Amino acid sequence: MSPTALQTAEEYPLVSIAMCTYNGAPYLQQQIDSLFLQNYPNIEIIAVDDASNDNTKQILEENAARDSRFRFYFNKTNVGYNRNFENAIQLCSGQYIAISDQDDIWEADKITEMMSLWPTGSSFIYSLSGTFLNDEFKNRTPPPHVVYTDIDDVHKLVFNSPVHGHACMFKKELAVLSMPFPADKIYYDWWLSMYAAANGFVGYVPKILSWHRIHEKNSSKTILSIKDRNLRNEQLRQQSVQAIETFCNRNVLKQQDKDSLLQYVSILKAMDGEKFSWPMFRYIFTNRKKVFHYKKKKPFIIFSHIKRAIRMGYSGVL
């Protein structure tokens, strides 16, 4: 290794960008272009395709020929996005990993900013991301004006997580600790952030560094797109129960946190979405500072907490 290369590796540790694709041809090239424009000087891009049947493979091949930092792999059969991201992460050489979806757009200084602002002692960090519809990037919308902070309590991630895979980075050692990832119904980004909070804290980078494209084929829209509110809440309750129980079974939580979350699960299981649940109301109100951590402090905020705790007494979920 030349002195210049050695200096670069010491000053700028290798960052691996783990990209997963599946039938992403319509928007994939725009995202890859934004990855190639990253001004951080030491990156690799690892793309793993999950058996696409459109021309995604051709796009990946063309970009690998275009830039030596780009490498791609193909799954023989479709394994789902959690297992695919697990595969991609394991192929990464860097000790710092950034997640890339196939249809977003990154700011050119995303990796540089996140690495320079990385909070000491954190194994997982998140930045902010705005949204835009389809091809309407000029009309992009910034993230909601709520309270974003470092997170050192798993309850905050259970009830209202600000973490999105496309806006996070983490150390590879954390990913290895958290593997194998669970089934696709439990999102890998939430899973990783829970491990980070259980073993330390999730760090916050206060900048908008990525833009999430919303379109009809987004994989994360399934439950939230259900129009029937009762059905949607029922599915959200079931999803919460499955996610919390699965995580608790990994035995990484402090006993107090585990007992608290399993208490919440027990209450959820007893709810039908029609009758008011006093146990749920009491649980939410008692833990209101953790449940509503994203709310800005203001006079008489306790009344807002009571109002939302009443709603959760019926629904069980935010």
N, C-alpha and C positions, 0 to 999 in steps of 0.2 A: 504494500500500500504506500503510495507516495505521501510526502509530508502534507501536501494540500488536501488529499483525500482523508488523511488521518485527522487533520484539523477540522475538516467539515464534519466528520463522524462524531468527534468529541463535542463540538459546538452545536451541531444540529443532528441529534440522534435520528436514526432511520424511523420514519413513520410509514406504516403500511396502511393503505386504504383498501378495505375489504368491501368489494362490490358484488352483489348477487343479482342475477338477471333471470327473468322468465317472461318470454313473449313481450319484451320491452322495446321492440324496434321503433315505435313511433317517437319516443322521447329520449332514447338512450344516447344518441350522439351528442345532444346538447349537454347532458350530464358529463359525459366523458370529456368533452371540450373544457368544461369548467374545472375538471380534475387536472387536465394537462396545464391549465393556466395557473395552478397553485404556485405562489412565489416562495414557498418553503423549499430549500435547496436539496433536501434528501428524502425523497419519497419513492415508494413502489406502489403499484396498483395491481391488486389481485382480484380478478373477476372470475366468478364461478357461475356457470349457466346451469339452470335446473331443467334440462331437457326441453328447451324451447322448440316450438314447431313453426316459428316465423323466421325472419332473416336476422335475428339477434346474433346468431353464430357468425354470420358473415361480417357484421359490424364489429364484433370483437376481434376477429382475425385481421381486419383492415387496420384497426387501431394498434394492435400488437406490432404490425409491420411499420407503423408510423412512429412509434415511440418505444424505446427499449425498456422503459420503466414499467411498461404495461405487460402483464402476463394473464393468460386466461386458461380456464379448465372447463370441462364439460361433464356433467353427470349423465350416466347412461340412462337412468330412469329418474322421474321426478320424485324428490325426497321432501319437498316442502321448505318454506322459507327459514324456519328455525334450524333445521338440519343443514340447509345449504349455507347459512351464515356460519354455522359451526365448522363446516368444511373449509370455508374461505378463511376464517380466523386461524385455523390450524396450518394453513398454507402460508401465512404471513411470516416474514422474517424479522420484522421490527418488533421492538418491545413496547412500542406505542401504536395503537390501532385506531383508525377512524372508520366509521361505518358509512357506506354510500349506498343509497337506493339507486334505482335505475332511471328515475324520472325527475329528479330534482335539479336545482342549479345552485352551485356554491359560489360564495364570494371568493375572489382570488387570494385573499389573505386569511382564509379560514384556518388552515393548519398553522400558519405562522402565529396568529393571534392566540389560538388555543394553547399552543406549546409555550408561548411567552407568558401567558397569564395563568398557567396551570397552578392551582393552589397546592402548596407544600403539604404532603401527607395524604393526598387523595389518590385513589387508584382509578377513579371514574369521574369524568367531568362532562358537563353539558353546556352548550351555548343556546342562544335564542334562534328561532327560525320563524320566518313569516310564511305566508301562503299565497298561491295564485291559482287561478282556474285554467286548466287546459293549456292554451298557448298565450294566455293574457298576462305575460310577465310584466308588462308596463303598468298593469293595474294591481300589482302585488300589494298585499296587506301585511302590516307589521303584526307581531304577536300581541295578545291581549295585555292590557295594562293592569297586571296583578303583581303580587310580591314574589320575586324570584330570589332565592337564597341558596347557600350551601344546605345540604340535607343530611342530618345525622340521625334521623329517626325513621324507621321503616314504615311507621303509621302514615307518614306524609306521602310516601310513595304508593301505599295501598289506596288511600282515599282520593288523592289528586296529584298525580305525578306530572311534573313539568318536563320530564325526560322523553326525548324522541330519538330513536335510533339514528336517524339521519343527521342529528345535531350533537352526537356524543362522541367522546374518545375515551379510551381506557387502556390500562396496561395489560399486556398479554397474560401476565401471571394471574390477574383477576379472572380472565376468561377461562383459563385452564382450571382454576379452582372451582368455577361454577359449572363446568361441563360434567355430564352431558346436559344440553339444554332440554327442557321439557317439550311436550307436544305443541303444535302450532297455536293452539288456543291460548297459550300463555306466551306473551310476546317476549322475545329474547332480550330486548332493551330494558324492559321492566325487570326481568330476571337478573340481569347483570347489575343494574342499579341497586336492587335489593341486596345482593351479595356485598356490594360496596358499602352500603349504609350499615349493614349488619357487622361489617368488619372495620368500619371507620366512618367515612363520610363521602357524599357525592358533592363534588366541587362545581361551582357556578362561574361561568365566564359571561360577563354582562354585555354581550354584543350580539347583534343579528348577523350571523355568518352563513346561513343557508336559507334557501327558499324551497318550500315543499309544494310540489305540484299536486293539486287535487283534480282527479278525473274519475271517470266511471269505473275504472279497473283497479283503483287503489285497494290493496289487500287489507288495509286496516279499517275499512268502512263497513264491514259486514253487519255487525250488531247495531252500531250507531245509526245506520241507514234505515233501520226498521221503523216504519211510520207509526205502528200501533204502540203507544206508550207502555201499556201494561205488558205486552209481549216483550218489548225492548228491555224493560226493567227486570222481568223474570229471567231473561237471558243474561243480563248483566249480573244478577245475583248468582246465578249458576256459575258464570265465569269467575266471579270473585271467590266463591267457595273453592272451586277447583284450583285456582292459582295460589290462594293462601295455604290450603292444606298441602299442596305439592311442595311449596317452599318450606313450610314448617317441618315436613318430613326429611329435609336435608340436614336438620339439626345444626344450623349455623346461628340461630337466634339466641339471644339471652332469654332465660326462662321467663322473665317478666313480660317481655315482648311477645314471646310465643303464646303464653297464657292469654294475653290480651287479645291477640288476633284470633285465636281459636274461640274465644268468647264471642267475638263479632261473627265468626262463621256459624256458631251455634244459633245465634239470634237470626241470622239470615235464613238458615234452613227452616226455621219455624214460621217464616213470613209467607204470606200468599199474595201480597200486593193489594189487598182489599181492606183488611182490618188493620187498625192502628196498633203498632207495637210499642208499648211503654218500655220494655227492655231496650229496644233499639234507640228510642228517644233518650233514655238515661245514659246509654253508652256513648252516643254521639255528643250529648251535652257535656258529659264528664271529660271527654277527650277533645273538646271543641277547638283548642288551640292547635292540636295536631291535624284534625280533620279539615279545618278551615284556615290552614297556614298561609294560603295564597291570598287571603283577604287583607286589604289595607286597613291599618288601624284608624279608627275614627270614633268620635263620641257616641256612646250608647251602642257600640257594636254588638253588645250582648243580645240585643233584641234581634239583630240580624242572625245571630247564631241560633237563637231560639226558633226563629221562623224556619231556618234551614233544617234544624233538628226535627221539627214537626214534619217537614216534607219527607225526611229520611225515615221517620216513624212509619210512613206508609210504603215507601219505595225500597228502603234499605240501602240505596246507592245515591250518589250525587247526580 
